Each structure stands twice: as structure tokens, then as C-alpha cells.
Amino acid sequence: MESYDEKAFHLAAENYKDQVVQASLALNKSNWASVCDSVFKIKQITSLPEFQTGELKELLIQRIKLASLKTFMCKGSKSYQTFSIKSLANIFEMEEKQVKKFISKMILRN
């Protein structure tokens, strides 16, 4: 990833490794939709029967949203004093109840 960041310009992803790098960079920016786009372009994942039935796809979307929320909370804690549950739910397209539950777990673990 460090060598990827050092490049002056970035070409379109050519293989699954490039897709993973793009997904990780998007996750670092808490951009869950871009992470999903990059991950779902990986043929090794989309060719799985579980993905084609929709089970794996929904699970991945939920996990990516939670990972992005966690990244946002950790990075944003330096810039913000408070977070609105409602705005976080809107940003990450999740239910407020789910956001509250996840944040509570984060607080209890630390």
C-alpha cells in the first residue's frame, strides 16, 4: 500500500490485488460504498454460489459498513467531540438501533 501511495497517478485496477488495495484505501476513508464496489469486482468472490444467492453479498455489505463505521469513529474522534447516532445511521445506511449497538460494543471493549 505504501508503494501504491507513492505513485504520482493511479491506473484502473487490473487484477484482484489492485481491487483489494483500492478497497483498503476506500476503507481507510470510511467510504463503504466504494469498498463494496471494489470487493464485488473480484471474480473469485462473485463466482461463489453463496454470493450468487445473495447471502454472502449481504453479509459482506454489513461487515464492510461496520468496519467503515469503526474507521470513521476512530479517525473522527480527533476532529469531533460528539457523534449523532442519527447522522451515523444515515451516512452508513444502517438502522439507528444497529449503530447504537455497535458503538456500545466499541465502548465496552475499550
C-alpha positions as CSV (number, residue, x, y, z in Angstrom):
1,M,0.0,0.0,0.0
2,E,2.8,2.4,0.7
3,S,4.3,1.9,-2.7
4,Y,0.8,2.4,-4.2
5,D,0.5,5.8,-2.3
6,E,3.9,7.0,-3.6
7,K,2.9,6.7,-7.3
8,A,2.1,10.0,-9.0
9,F,-1.1,8.7,-10.6
10,H,-3.1,5.5,-10.4
11,L,-4.4,3.4,-13.2
12,A,-7.6,1.4,-13.2
13,A,-7.4,-1.9,-11.2
14,E,-6.1,-4.7,-13.4
15,N,-6.3,-7.7,-11.1
16,Y,-7.7,-8.7,-7.7
17,K,-4.7,-7.4,-5.8
18,D,-5.3,-3.9,-7.2
19,Q,-9.0,-4.3,-6.2
20,V,-8.0,-5.2,-2.7
21,V,-5.7,-2.2,-2.5
22,Q,-8.4,0.1,-3.7
23,A,-10.9,-1.4,-1.2
24,S,-8.4,-0.9,1.7
25,L,-7.8,2.7,0.7
26,A,-11.5,3.4,0.5
27,L,-12.0,1.7,3.9
28,N,-9.3,4.0,5.3
29,K,-11.5,6.9,4.1
30,S,-14.7,5.2,5.6
31,N,-16.2,5.1,2.1
32,W,-18.2,1.8,2.5
33,A,-19.9,2.1,-1.0
34,S,-16.5,2.3,-2.8
35,V,-15.2,-0.7,-0.7
36,C,-18.2,-2.7,-1.8
37,D,-17.7,-1.7,-5.4
38,S,-14.1,-2.8,-5.3
39,V,-14.7,-6.1,-3.5
40,F,-17.6,-7.0,-5.8
41,K,-15.4,-6.6,-8.8
42,I,-13.3,-9.5,-7.7
43,K,-14.3,-12.5,-9.8
44,Q,-13.1,-15.0,-7.2
45,I,-15.8,-13.7,-4.8
46,T,-18.6,-13.1,-7.2
47,S,-18.3,-16.6,-8.7
48,L,-19.0,-18.2,-5.3
49,P,-22.5,-19.9,-5.1
50,E,-23.2,-18.2,-1.7
51,F,-22.5,-14.8,-3.4
52,Q,-24.9,-15.5,-6.3
53,T,-27.7,-16.4,-3.9
54,G,-27.3,-13.1,-2.1
55,E,-26.4,-14.5,1.3
56,L,-22.6,-13.7,1.1
57,K,-23.2,-10.3,-0.6
58,E,-25.5,-9.1,2.2
59,L,-23.1,-10.4,4.9
60,L,-20.2,-8.6,3.2
61,I,-22.1,-5.4,2.9
62,Q,-23.0,-5.4,6.6
63,R,-19.4,-6.2,7.7
64,I,-18.0,-3.5,5.4
65,K,-20.4,-1.0,6.8
66,L,-19.4,-1.9,10.4
67,A,-15.7,-1.7,9.5
68,S,-16.2,1.7,7.8
69,L,-18.2,2.9,10.8
70,K,-15.4,1.8,13.2
71,T,-12.8,3.5,11.0
72,F,-14.9,6.7,10.9
73,M,-15.3,6.7,14.7
74,C,-11.6,6.1,15.4
75,K,-10.4,8.7,12.9
76,G,-13.2,11.2,13.6
77,S,-12.6,11.1,17.3
78,K,-9.7,13.5,16.8
79,S,-11.9,16.0,14.9
80,Y,-15.3,15.7,16.6
81,Q,-16.4,15.9,20.2
82,T,-19.7,14.2,19.7
83,F,-21.3,12.0,17.0
84,S,-25.1,11.9,16.3
85,I,-26.4,8.3,16.1
86,K,-28.9,9.6,13.5
87,S,-26.3,11.1,11.2
88,L,-24.1,8.0,11.5
89,A,-27.1,5.8,10.6
90,N,-27.7,8.0,7.6
91,I,-24.1,8.0,6.5
92,F,-23.7,4.3,6.7
93,E,-27.3,3.4,5.7
94,M,-27.9,1.4,8.8
95,E,-30.6,1.4,11.4
96,E,-30.1,3.6,14.4
97,K,-30.5,0.6,16.7
98,Q,-27.7,-1.2,14.9
99,V,-25.4,1.8,15.1
100,K,-26.1,2.2,18.8
101,K,-25.4,-1.5,19.5
102,F,-22.1,-1.4,17.6
103,I,-20.9,1.8,19.3
104,S,-21.8,0.4,22.7
105,K,-19.7,-2.7,22.0
106,M,-16.8,-0.5,20.9
107,I,-17.0,1.5,24.1
108,L,-17.2,-1.6,26.3
109,R,-14.2,-3.2,24.6
110,N,-12.0,-0.2,25.2
